[in-house]
């Protein structure tokens, strides 16, 4: 079977490619150049020229071809513009999820089929199984600490049918051990911990530099409406934020609400952060049809959030309503809400 492997230059995608190659598949490595590498702009620590070179060296060592796709314009239009727009609107985006479905799998599946390949493999920690009904299901990975199913919730049935996650059944230590056994130069390469296109994690600076219009100033207010201080843009804030508020009141304050129209940011004590309900839009129901009645499951509302139990149901259009059994802090507009039944991804959407 001919398989396209999306190679980032890291250990996970390198081992994914190696495992498929060992199994006798006809592997073609593809890496995505996502932004200008000329040195005129500063970007993050992954998806760099060094990473692309690492991917090529791994492919050469394993003995299969490797190509680089220039997707700068599509990445800008699909991922970066959404990131800037969301922060400018008082929401907190999740660019990796948009990149996976709107860019990586959609683009690479197109290229794969053009090359006579039926599948695209990545180094994601997740699993795919097919139900007896024929429906493709997304599952958490065997390594719960590295699980990345949260970032893959928006994959369509067509994309899941064409996706392979060769390391999804392995632990991270096992992946590194496999890379060392194969003598891969990336065996000890550190994992990337930041958004690839934002240098040094300076999100606010990036948004201010790339927004089509200047950020609107506003005010930080307490819950009674008292003006605490001015600020120079809501892009500097996210729900639940404590640090960097520049407000001294004697008690810790957290961002409770961001009003994009007025520019006001409301702060208050931590106990005011918790809620039990939220709605999500642009739902992708993976394992079930949109449930008209309440369905018991657990919801994960941030990457590092432990999924909490409750119930979900589909509402108007492509939206969903969720109720937690216990209040949860910092339910943040713009982040993903992914619903689980054990390890099975029921579906997910974007928090309103």
Long-range contacts (C-beta under 8 A, 24 or more apart in sequence): 1-25, 1-26, 1-117, 1-118, 1-119, 2-26, 2-27, 2-28, 2-115, 2-116, 2-117, 2-118, 3-27, 3-28, 3-112, 3-117, 3-118, 3-119, 3-120, 3-121, 3-164, 4-28, 4-29, 4-30, 4-108, 4-111, 4-112, 4-115, 4-117, 4-119, 4-120, 4-121, 5-29, 5-30, 5-120, 5-121, 5-122, 6-30, 6-31, 6-32, 6-104, 6-108, 6-120, 6-121, 6-122, 6-123, 7-31, 7-55, 7-58, 7-59, 7-66, 8-46, 8-47, 8-51, 8-55, 8-123, 9-46, 9-50, 9-51, 9-52, 9-53, 9-54, 9-55, 9-58, 9-186, 9-189, 10-46, 10-51, 10-54, 10-123, 10-186, 10-189, 10-191, 10-192, 11-123, 11-175, 11-176, 11-179, 11-184, 11-186, 11-187, 11-188, 11-189, 11-191, 12-123, 12-124, 12-125, 12-167, 12-175, 13-55, 13-122, 13-123, 14-54, 14-55, 14-58, 14-123, 14-179, 14-184, 14-186, 15-123, 15-166, 15-167, 15-175, 15-178, 15-179, 15-182, 15-184, 16-121, 16-122, 16-123, 16-164, 16-165, 16-166, 16-167, 17-58, 17-59, 17-62, 17-64, 17-121, 18-58, 18-62, 18-178, 18-179, 18-182, 18-184, 19-166, 19-167, 19-178, 20-121, 20-164, 20-166, 21-62, 21-63, 21-64, 26-64, 26-117, 27-62, 27-64, 28-64, 28-65, 28-66, 28-67, 28-115, 28-117, 29-55, 29-56, 29-58, 29-59, 29-64, 29-65, 29-66, 29-67, 30-66, 30-67, 30-68, 30-69, 30-108, 30-111, 31-55, 31-56, 31-66, 31-67, 31-68, 31-69, 32-68, 32-69, 32-71, 32-75, 32-103, 32-104, 32-107, 33-68, 33-69, 33-70, 33-71, 33-72, 34-71, 34-72, 34-75, 34-79, 34-196, 34-197, 35-72, 35-75, 35-76, 35-197, 36-72, 42-199, 43-196, 43-197, 43-198, 43-199, 44-192, 44-194, 44-195, 44-196, 44-197, 44-198, 44-199, 44-200, 45-192, 45-194, 45-196, 46-192, 46-194, 46-196, 47-196, 47-197, 54-185, 54-186, 54-189, 57-185, 58-184, 58-185, 58-186, 61-183, 61-184, 61-185, 62-182, 69-107, 69-111, 71-103, 71-107, 74-103, 74-107, 75-99, 75-103, 75-197, 78-102, 78-103, 79-103, 79-197, 80-197, 80-210, 83-195, 83-197, 83-207, 84-206, 84-207, 84-210, 84-211, 86-334, 87-203, 87-204, 87-207, 87-234, 87-235, 88-207, 88-211, 88-215, 88-233, 88-234, 88-235, 88-260, 89-260, 90-234, 90-237, 90-258, 90-259, 90-260, 90-333, 91-258, 91-332, 91-333, 91-334, 92-238, 92-239, 92-332, 92-333, 92-334, 92-335, 93-334, 94-151, 94-303, 94-334, 94-335, 94-336, 95-195, 95-197, 96-151, 96-195, 97-150, 97-151, 97-152, 97-153, 97-154, 97-336, 98-154, 100-124, 100-151, 100-152, 100-154, 100-155, 101-152, 101-154, 101-155, 101-156, 101-159, 102-154, 105-155, 105-159, 105-162, 105-163, 106-159, 109-158, 109-159, 109-162, 112-162, 118-162, 119-162, 119-163, 119-164, 120-162, 120-163, 120-164, 121-163, 121-164, 121-165, 121-166, 122-163, 122-164, 122-165, 123-165, 123-166, 123-167, 124-148, 124-151, 124-152, 124-165, 124-167, 124-168, 125-149, 125-165, 125-167, 125-168, 125-172, 126-152, 126-165, 126-168, 127-165, 127-168, 127-169, 127-343, 128-160, 128-163, 128-164, 128-165, 128-168, 131-287, 135-287, 136-160, 136-161, 136-286, 137-286, 137-287, 137-344, 137-345, 138-286, 138-287, 138-344, 138-345, 139-168, 139-343, 139-344, 139-345, 140-340, 140-343, 140-345, 141-165, 141-167, 141-168, 141-169, 142-168, 142-169, 142-170, 142-171, 143-170, 143-171, 143-172, 145-172, 146-171, 146-172, 149-338, 149-345, 150-300, 150-303, 150-336, 150-338, 150-348, 151-303, 151-336, 152-345, 153-284, 153-286, 153-336, 153-338, 153-345, 153-347, 153-348, 153-349, 154-282, 154-284, 154-348, 155-284, 155-286, 156-284, 157-286, 160-286, 203-235, 204-233, 204-235, 204-236, 207-233, 207-235, 208-233, 208-235, 211-235, 216-263, 217-263, 218-259, 218-262, 218-263, 218-264, 218-265, 219-263, 219-264, 219-265, 220-245, 220-246, 220-247, 220-264, 220-265, 220-266, 220-267, 221-264, 221-265, 221-266, 221-267, 222-249, 222-253, 222-266, 222-267, 222-268, 223-256, 223-266, 223-267, 223-268, 223-272, 228-267, 231-263, 231-265, 233-263, 234-258, 234-259, 234-260, 234-263, 234-265, 237-265, 238-332, 239-273, 239-330, 239-331, 239-332, 239-333, 240-273, 240-329, 240-330, 240-332, 254-330, 258-333, 270-329, 273-329, 273-330, 274-327, 274-328, 274-329, 275-324, 275-327, 275-328, 275-331, 276-310, 276-323, 276-324, 276-326, 276-327, 276-328, 277-321, 277-322, 277-323, 277-324, 278-321, 278-322, 278-331, 278-337, 278-351, 278-352, 279-315, 279-319, 279-320, 279-321, 279-322, 279-351, 279-352, 280-319, 280-320, 280-322, 280-337, 280-348, 280-349, 280-350, 280-351, 280-352, 281-317, 281-318, 281-319, 281-349, 281-350, 281-352, 282-318, 282-349, 282-350, 283-314, 283-318, 283-319, 283-320, 283-347, 283-348, 283-349, 284-347, 284-348, 284-349, 285-314, 285-346, 285-347, 286-345, 286-346, 286-347, 286-348, 287-341, 287-344, 287-345, 287-346, 287-347, 288-346, 288-347, 290-314, 290-320, 295-346, 296-341, 297-339, 297-340, 297-341, 297-346, 298-339, 298-340, 298-341, 299-324, 299-337, 299-338, 299-339, 299-340, 300-337, 300-338, 300-339, 300-340, 301-328, 301-331, 301-332, 301-335, 301-336, 301-337, 301-351, 302-330, 302-332, 302-335, 307-338, 307-340, 312-339, 312-346, 318-349, 319-349, 319-352, 320-347, 320-349
